[in-house]
Amino acid sequence: MNLPNTITLARIGIAPLLAVLILAESFWARLLAFGLFVVAAASDVWDGHLARRRGQITDFGKLVDPIADKFLLAGTLVPFYLLPRIGHPVGAVPHWGPLPLWVVLVLLGRELVITLLRGYAARRGVVIGARKAGKYKTAFQNLFIGGLILWYALETRAREAGWAGEVWPLWSGFHGAFVSATLILAIVLSVYSLGLYVWQYRRLVRGVVV
Protein backbone atom coordinates (compact mmCIF):
# COMPACT_ATOMS: atom_id res chain seq x y z
CA MET A 1 0.00 0.00 0.00
CA ASN A 2 1.05 3.57 -0.67
CA LEU A 3 -0.60 6.98 -0.42
CA PRO A 4 -2.12 7.06 -3.95
CA ASN A 5 -3.67 3.61 -3.48
CA THR A 6 -4.94 4.57 -0.03
CA ILE A 7 -6.68 7.61 -1.56
CA THR A 8 -8.22 5.35 -4.22
CA LEU A 9 -9.54 2.92 -1.59
CA ALA A 10 -10.96 5.84 0.40
CA ARG A 11 -12.92 6.85 -2.71
CA ILE A 12 -14.51 3.40 -2.75
CA GLY A 13 -15.44 3.81 0.92
CA ILE A 14 -17.04 7.20 0.26
CA ALA A 15 -19.41 5.83 -2.40
CA PRO A 16 -21.91 4.04 -0.09
CA LEU A 17 -21.73 6.90 2.41
CA LEU A 18 -22.65 9.31 -0.38
CA ALA A 19 -25.68 7.21 -1.26
CA VAL A 20 -26.91 7.25 2.36
CA LEU A 21 -26.40 11.01 2.71
CA ILE A 22 -28.14 11.82 -0.58
CA LEU A 23 -31.15 9.71 0.41
CA ALA A 24 -31.43 11.48 3.78
CA GLU A 25 -34.10 14.19 3.86
CA SER A 26 -31.74 16.66 5.50
CA PHE A 27 -30.07 19.83 4.29
CA TRP A 28 -26.91 19.16 6.31
CA ALA A 29 -26.64 15.54 5.19
CA ARG A 30 -26.91 16.53 1.54
CA LEU A 31 -24.53 19.45 2.00
CA LEU A 32 -22.04 17.00 3.52
CA ALA A 33 -22.64 14.69 0.54
CA PHE A 34 -21.78 17.57 -1.79
CA GLY A 35 -18.53 18.26 0.07
CA LEU A 36 -17.57 14.59 0.09
CA PHE A 37 -18.27 14.26 -3.63
CA VAL A 38 -16.09 17.28 -4.43
CA VAL A 39 -13.27 15.72 -2.37
CA ALA A 40 -13.77 12.32 -4.03
CA ALA A 41 -13.83 13.80 -7.56
CA ALA A 42 -10.68 15.82 -6.84
CA SER A 43 -8.96 12.74 -5.39
CA ASP A 44 -9.48 10.94 -8.72
CA VAL A 45 -7.06 13.42 -10.28
CA TRP A 46 -4.80 13.79 -7.26
CA ASP A 47 -4.05 10.09 -6.68
CA GLY A 48 -2.86 9.65 -10.26
CA HIS A 49 -0.70 12.77 -10.00
CA LEU A 50 0.85 11.52 -6.76
CA ALA A 51 1.50 8.06 -8.18
CA ARG A 52 3.33 9.49 -11.20
CA ARG A 53 5.29 12.06 -9.20
CA ARG A 54 6.40 9.56 -6.56
CA GLY A 55 7.00 6.69 -8.97
CA GLN A 56 4.34 4.66 -7.13
CA ILE A 57 2.31 3.42 -10.11
CA THR A 58 1.31 -0.15 -9.25
CA ASP A 59 -0.73 -2.91 -10.86
CA PHE A 60 -3.07 -2.71 -7.87
CA GLY A 61 -3.63 0.99 -8.47
CA LYS A 62 -4.27 0.43 -12.18
CA LEU A 63 -6.88 -2.19 -11.31
CA VAL A 64 -8.62 -0.45 -8.43
CA ASP A 65 -8.70 3.16 -9.67
CA PRO A 66 -11.30 2.58 -12.43
CA ILE A 67 -13.30 0.38 -10.05
CA ALA A 68 -13.39 3.25 -7.55
CA ASP A 69 -14.72 5.55 -10.28
CA LYS A 70 -17.53 3.11 -11.06
CA PHE A 71 -18.45 2.80 -7.38
CA LEU A 72 -18.60 6.58 -7.05
CA LEU A 73 -20.80 6.89 -10.13
CA ALA A 74 -23.18 4.15 -8.97
CA GLY A 75 -23.23 5.60 -5.45
CA THR A 76 -24.72 8.80 -6.81
CA LEU A 77 -26.80 7.77 -9.83
CA VAL A 78 -28.71 5.05 -7.97
CA PRO A 79 -29.98 7.39 -5.23
CA PHE A 80 -30.74 10.03 -7.88
CA TYR A 81 -32.96 7.46 -9.58
CA LEU A 82 -34.58 6.25 -6.35
CA LEU A 83 -35.34 9.56 -4.61
CA PRO A 84 -38.50 10.61 -6.47
CA ARG A 85 -39.68 7.00 -6.68
CA ILE A 86 -39.70 6.46 -2.92
CA GLY A 87 -41.71 9.58 -2.20
CA HIS A 88 -39.05 12.17 -1.37
CA PRO A 89 -40.36 15.70 -2.01
CA VAL A 90 -36.96 16.79 -3.33
CA GLY A 91 -35.64 14.26 -5.80
CA ALA A 92 -36.41 15.27 -9.36
CA VAL A 93 -33.80 16.55 -11.80
CA PRO A 94 -34.47 20.15 -12.91
CA HIS A 95 -36.25 20.25 -16.29
CA TRP A 96 -36.16 16.43 -16.43
CA GLY A 97 -38.34 15.28 -13.58
CA PRO A 98 -37.43 11.87 -12.10
CA LEU A 99 -34.11 10.71 -13.50
CA PRO A 100 -35.01 8.34 -16.38
CA LEU A 101 -33.77 4.77 -16.15
CA TRP A 102 -32.26 5.00 -19.64
CA VAL A 103 -29.95 7.80 -18.45
CA VAL A 104 -28.66 5.63 -15.61
CA LEU A 105 -28.15 2.74 -18.02
CA VAL A 106 -26.32 4.90 -20.57
CA LEU A 107 -23.92 6.43 -18.02
CA LEU A 108 -23.25 3.22 -16.10
CA GLY A 109 -23.39 1.02 -19.20
CA ARG A 110 -20.75 3.07 -20.96
CA GLU A 111 -18.38 2.58 -18.02
CA LEU A 112 -19.07 -1.16 -17.93
CA VAL A 113 -18.44 -1.59 -21.67
CA ILE A 114 -15.18 0.38 -21.53
CA THR A 115 -14.01 -1.59 -18.49
CA LEU A 116 -14.72 -4.92 -20.19
CA LEU A 117 -13.05 -3.75 -23.40
CA ARG A 118 -9.95 -2.59 -21.51
CA GLY A 119 -9.75 -5.89 -19.66
CA TYR A 120 -10.03 -7.88 -22.88
CA ALA A 121 -7.49 -5.64 -24.61
CA ALA A 122 -5.02 -6.01 -21.73
CA ARG A 123 -5.17 -9.79 -22.06
CA ARG A 124 -4.32 -9.32 -25.75
CA GLY A 125 -1.38 -7.06 -24.88
CA VAL A 126 -3.12 -3.85 -25.96
CA VAL A 127 -3.31 -0.85 -23.64
CA ILE A 128 -6.39 1.35 -24.12
CA GLY A 129 -5.56 4.80 -22.80
CA ALA A 130 -7.88 7.64 -21.91
CA ARG A 131 -9.06 9.91 -24.71
CA LYS A 132 -9.88 13.59 -24.51
CA ALA A 133 -13.57 12.92 -25.16
CA GLY A 134 -13.60 10.56 -22.17
CA LYS A 135 -11.94 13.16 -19.96
CA TYR A 136 -14.50 15.78 -21.01
CA LYS A 137 -17.25 13.26 -20.30
CA THR A 138 -15.91 12.74 -16.79
CA ALA A 139 -15.67 16.49 -16.21
CA PHE A 140 -19.28 17.20 -17.23
CA GLN A 141 -20.51 14.07 -15.45
CA ASN A 142 -18.90 15.29 -12.22
CA LEU A 143 -20.33 18.79 -12.74
CA PHE A 144 -23.79 17.27 -13.15
CA ILE A 145 -23.50 15.03 -10.09
CA GLY A 146 -22.02 17.72 -7.85
CA GLY A 147 -24.52 20.28 -9.12
CA LEU A 148 -27.49 17.99 -8.50
CA ILE A 149 -26.39 17.07 -4.96
CA LEU A 150 -26.06 20.78 -4.16
CA TRP A 151 -29.44 21.38 -5.80
CA TYR A 152 -31.00 18.76 -3.51
CA ALA A 153 -29.37 20.37 -0.47
CA LEU A 154 -30.53 23.90 -1.30
CA GLU A 155 -34.03 22.82 -2.33
CA THR A 156 -34.34 20.91 0.93
CA ARG A 157 -33.27 24.00 2.87
CA ALA A 158 -35.65 26.20 0.88
CA ARG A 159 -38.56 23.95 1.88
CA GLU A 160 -37.47 23.85 5.53
CA ALA A 161 -36.92 27.60 5.86
CA GLY A 162 -39.63 28.78 3.47
CA TRP A 163 -37.25 30.80 1.33
CA ALA A 164 -39.05 33.42 -0.72
CA GLY A 165 -38.33 36.73 -2.42
CA GLU A 166 -36.54 37.41 -5.68
CA VAL A 167 -33.05 36.00 -5.07
CA TRP A 168 -33.93 32.35 -4.47
CA PRO A 169 -36.14 31.85 -7.57
CA LEU A 170 -33.45 33.53 -9.69
CA TRP A 171 -30.69 31.32 -8.29
CA SER A 172 -32.89 28.23 -8.46
CA GLY A 173 -33.58 28.85 -12.15
CA PHE A 174 -29.90 29.34 -12.97
CA HIS A 175 -28.80 26.35 -10.89
CA GLY A 176 -31.48 24.12 -12.42
CA ALA A 177 -30.48 25.09 -15.95
CA PHE A 178 -26.83 24.32 -15.13
CA VAL A 179 -27.69 20.85 -13.80
CA SER A 180 -29.88 20.05 -16.82
CA ALA A 181 -27.28 21.27 -19.33
CA THR A 182 -24.39 19.35 -17.76
CA LEU A 183 -26.50 16.17 -17.76
CA ILE A 184 -27.20 16.56 -21.47
CA LEU A 185 -23.50 17.10 -22.21
CA ALA A 186 -22.51 14.12 -20.02
CA ILE A 187 -24.92 11.85 -21.93
CA VAL A 188 -23.79 13.08 -25.35
CA LEU A 189 -20.10 12.73 -24.46
CA SER A 190 -20.67 9.28 -22.94
CA VAL A 191 -22.17 8.00 -26.18
CA TYR A 192 -19.66 9.86 -28.36
CA SER A 193 -16.58 8.72 -26.42
CA LEU A 194 -17.83 5.13 -26.38
CA GLY A 195 -18.29 5.31 -30.15
CA LEU A 196 -14.72 6.54 -30.56
CA TYR A 197 -13.35 3.67 -28.48
CA VAL A 198 -15.40 1.09 -30.34
CA TRP A 199 -14.34 2.46 -33.72
CA GLN A 200 -10.66 2.77 -32.85
CA TYR A 201 -10.54 -0.73 -31.39
CA ARG A 202 -13.13 -2.30 -33.70
CA ARG A 203 -10.95 -5.33 -34.34
CA LEU A 204 -10.88 -6.05 -30.62
CA VAL A 205 -14.61 -5.45 -30.40
CA ARG A 206 -15.17 -7.93 -33.22
CA GLY A 207 -13.13 -10.44 -31.25
CA VAL A 208 -15.30 -9.92 -28.16
CA VAL A 209 -18.55 -10.18 -30.10
CA VAL A 210 -17.49 -13.13 -32.25
N, C-alpha and C positions, 0 to 999 in steps of 0.2 A: 504493500500500500504506500501511496505517496499523496501529497496534497492535492494535485489535480484529480486523482481518482476518488479521494475522499469527498471533494466538492461534487463530483458526478454522482456518487452514492447518496449524498445529502439531497440532491435534486430528485432522486427517486423517492426518498422519504417524504419530501414535501408534497408530492402529488396527491396521496390520499388525504393529507391534512387540508390541502386546498379544496378538495371536493367537499369535505365536511363543513368547512368555513363558508363556502359559497352557498350550500344548502341551508345554512342557518339563517333564520329570519331576524338578523341583527345587523345594524349599521356597523358596529365595531368589528364584528366577525368578518364581514365582507371587506371592510377597509383593511383589516389584517391580511385577508386573502390577497388583496391587491398588492400590498407591500411585499408579501412572500413571493407572488408571481414575478414581480419586477426583479427581485433578488435572484430567483431561479432562472429567469430569462437571461439576466446579465451573467450568471455563473456559467451558462452554456458557452459563452464567448471566452470568459476568463479562464476556465479550466484548460481549454485548448491552448490559449496563449501561455499559461504557466507551464504546461507540459512541453511545449516547443522551446521556451526560454531556458528551462531547467534541464532539458534533455531527458525528460521523464515520460516520453511517449512509450506506452506499453500495449501489449496485445489485449490485456484486460481493459484498458481504457478505450481502445478502439472498439471493443465489443460492447461495453456497457454504456458508453456515451450516447449512441443512437437509441438504445433501449430507454435510457433516462428521458430522452426527448419525447418518445412515444408515451411513456407514463405520464409526463407532464401534460401532453396534449389530451390524453384520455381523461385525466383527472380534472380537466376544465370543461371539455366538450360534453361529457356525460351529464354532469350536473346542469349545464346550460340546457340540455335537452329535457331533463327531468323536471326542472323547476316549475314551469307553467302547467305541467301535466299532473303534478301532485298537489295542485291547488294553491301554490304560493302567489300572493298578489303582485309581487315583483319578480318577474321571471321571463318575460317576453324580450325579444331582440327588437330594438327600435326599427320601425318601418318594415319589419319582417313578421312580427308576432312570435309565436312559439318557434324555436329553432327547428327547421324541418329535418327529418331523419336523413334525407338524401344529402344534406350539407355535412352532417356528421360522418356519413359513409364516404363521401368524397374526400374529406380532409384526413380521416383516419385510414381509409383505403389506400390513398396515395402513399402514405408512409409505410403501410404494410407491403405494398407492391415493390417499392424501392428497396426496402429492407431485404425482402426475399431475393430480388434481383442482384443486390450487392453480395448476398451470401452465396448465391449460385456462381456469380462471376469470380468471387474469391477462390472458390474451389477449382475454378478453371484457370486460375493464375492471372485474372484480370482485376485491376483495381478501378472501381468506379468512384471518381472523385466528385466533390460538390460542384455544381454549376451556379453561375450567377443568378439564373432564374429561380433556382432552389433557395438561394440565400435571400432573394427578394421575397419569395413566398413566406419564408420563416419570419422575416421582418414584419410583413403585413399581418401575418397570422398572430404574432405576438402583440401587435398593436390592437388588433381586434379583441383578443382575449383580455388583455389588460384593460382596454377601454370598456369592455362589457362588465367586467368585475367592478370597476369603479362606478359605472352606471348603476349597477345593482345597489351598491353601497349608498350612493347619493339619493337614488329614488326611494330607498328604504328610509333614509333619514328625512326626506321631504314628507313622506307619509306620516312618520312619527311626530315631526315638529310642525306639520301643517304649513310648510313654506308657501308663501304667496308673493305677490308683487310682480315687478317687471323683470328682475334680474334672473330668478330661477327659471321661468319659462324660456327666456332667451338662451341661457346656458344649456338647459335641457334639450332644446332644439338643435343647437350646435353639436353638443355631445352625441346626441342620437344619430345625427347625420354622419358624424365621424365613425361611429361604430358600424353603421350600415355600410358605408363606403369601404372601410378596411376589410369587412367580411367579403364583399364582392370581389375586391382585388385579391384576397387570399384564395378564394375559390378559383378564380381565373388563372392565377399563377400556379396553383396546385395542379390543375389539369394541363396547363401549358408546359410546366417543367417536367411532368410525368411523360408527356408526349415527346419531349426532347430526349429524355433518357431512353425511352422505348425505341425511338428512331435511331439514335446513335448506336445503341447496343442491340439492334434488331436481330442480329445473328444469334446472340445469346438468348434473346426472348424466344426466337424460333426453337432453340434447343430446349427451353423450359416447356413450351407449349407442346412440342412434338415428343 
